[in-house]
Amino acid sequence: MQNVAIWSEGFGVETDAPILLIMGSMSQGILWPDEFVGRLAAGGRRVIRYDHRDTGMSGTVDFATAPYTWEDIKNDVYRVLAAHGLESAHLVGHSAGGLLSQLIAVEAPERVRSLTVIASSPLGGGESQVLVRALTGQPQSEGSLPAPEPEFVEFFRTLMASPPAQDRRTLIDGMIAEQRVLHGTGLPFDEDAARRLQERVYDRARDLSAAANHRLAAGAGPDFEPVDALHRVRAPTLVVEGSHEPVKPGHGAFIAEQIPGARLMTVAGMGHTLPLETHQELADAILTHTAE
């Protein structure tokens, strides 16, 4: 599946230190907000964001005839680096993008100048099992990661039981409702900004439904997350978590504990998204962390 076309775009000066932004599962690269990206570029960084396969303007596949795994999604990161002529970069990953970034830092340390992990879970920590148990009402196993907040669990239980929306307006309304839950309760939710973003997500997608293939990819091959591997990370690491994270509450501390020398940063009010109020704090921290 290495021939799937991957859309990407770059910002800033090509001779500046490169930052590769890796978004989470089923998410387009534009969920890295323009204003945030602009702050990084204005701070002297060459910034690259991209759409995962089966999202946005990247290629889509018929998963039934051409299945792939999260190992393939991870390898797309190397393809993006190569397409931009880069042997290495500062990796900044959000949610599942944070897992991808952690794995690359373990398996190819020479490719990672620094690592920033935002709203993510520790590699090999069993986050997917925690989520499945929460959504299906099963008790969590002893020693597992903290479960998602009840509001998140209830929303996605209802979503899974509801018939899929068909028309553009209803689909976008549902996407906004999901963004509201992911946003958390720590900061005001800007519904107008959310609508503009989700309309853009909808309109630029080659096939909006293809993103669901990421869920299928999780079960299409062996677990790509090695257990007890984070101690092998050698890249300088910044772990960022919102104080009102609804999906992976407290998971950041587990990452920071396992990576030698990692620093944990808590952003007041932030949930699982990247709202405008957090951009300056996040950008300043990443610019400092990636200074060469």
Rosetta blueprint (number, residue, H / E / L):
1 M L
2 Q L
3 N L
4 V L
5 A L
6 I L
7 W L
8 S E
9 E E
10 G E
11 F E
12 G L
13 V L
14 E L
15 T L
16 D L
17 A E
18 P E
19 I E
20 L E
21 L E
22 I E
23 M L
24 G L
25 S L
26 M L
27 S L
28 Q L
29 G H
30 I H
31 L H
32 W L
33 P L
34 D H
35 E H
36 F H
37 V H
38 G H
39 R H
40 L H
41 A H
42 A H
43 G L
44 G L
45 R E
46 R E
47 V E
48 I E
49 R E
50 Y E
51 D L
52 H L
53 R L
54 D L
55 T L
56 G L
57 M L
58 S L
59 G L
60 T L
61 V L
62 D L
63 F L
64 A L
65 T L
66 A L
67 P L
68 Y L
69 T L
70 W H
71 E H
72 D H
73 I H
74 K H
75 N H
76 D H
77 V H
78 Y H
79 R H
80 V H
81 L H
82 A H
83 A H
84 H L
85 G L
86 L L
87 E L
88 S L
89 A E
90 H E
91 L E
92 V E
93 G E
94 H E
95 S L
96 A H
97 G H
98 G H
99 L H
100 L H
101 S H
102 Q H
103 L H
104 I H
105 A H
106 V H
107 E H
108 A L
109 P H
110 E H
111 R H
112 V E
113 R E
114 S E
115 L E
116 T E
117 V E
118 I E
119 A L
120 S L
121 S L
122 P L
123 L L
124 G L
125 G L
126 G L
127 E H
128 S H
129 Q H
130 V H
131 L H
132 V H
133 R H
134 A H
135 L H
136 T H
137 G L
138 Q L
139 P L
140 Q L
141 S L
142 E L
143 G L
144 S L
145 L L
146 P L
147 A L
148 P L
149 E L
150 P H
151 E H
152 F H
153 V H
154 E H
155 F H
156 F H
157 R H
158 T H
159 L H
160 M H
161 A H
162 S L
163 P L
164 P L
165 A L
166 Q L
167 D L
168 R H
169 R H
170 T H
171 L H
172 I H
173 D H
174 G H
175 M H
176 I H
177 A H
178 E H
179 Q H
180 R H
181 V H
182 L H
183 H H
184 G L
185 T L
186 G L
187 L L
188 P L
189 F L
190 D L
191 E H
192 D H
193 A H
194 A H
195 R H
196 R H
197 L H
198 Q H
199 E H
200 R H
201 V H
202 Y H
203 D H
204 R H
205 A L
206 R L
207 D L
208 L H
209 S H
210 A H
211 A H
212 A H
213 N H
214 H H
215 R H
216 L H
217 A H
218 A H
219 G L
220 A L
221 G L
222 P L
223 D L
224 F L
225 E L
226 P L
227 V L
228 D L
229 A L
230 L H
231 H H
232 R H
233 V L
234 R L
235 A L
236 P L
237 T E
238 L E
239 V E
240 V E
241 E E
242 G E
243 S L
244 H L
245 E L
246 P L
247 V L
248 K L
249 P L
250 G L
251 H H
252 G H
253 A H
254 F H
255 I H
256 A H
257 E H
258 Q H
259 I L
260 P L
261 G L
262 A L
263 R E
264 L E
265 M E
266 T E
267 V E
268 A L
269 G L
270 M L
271 G L
272 H L
273 T L
274 L L
275 P L
276 L H
277 E H
278 T H
279 H H
280 Q H
281 E H
282 L H
283 A H
284 D H
285 A H
286 I H
287 L H
288 T H
289 H H
290 T L
291 A L
292 E L
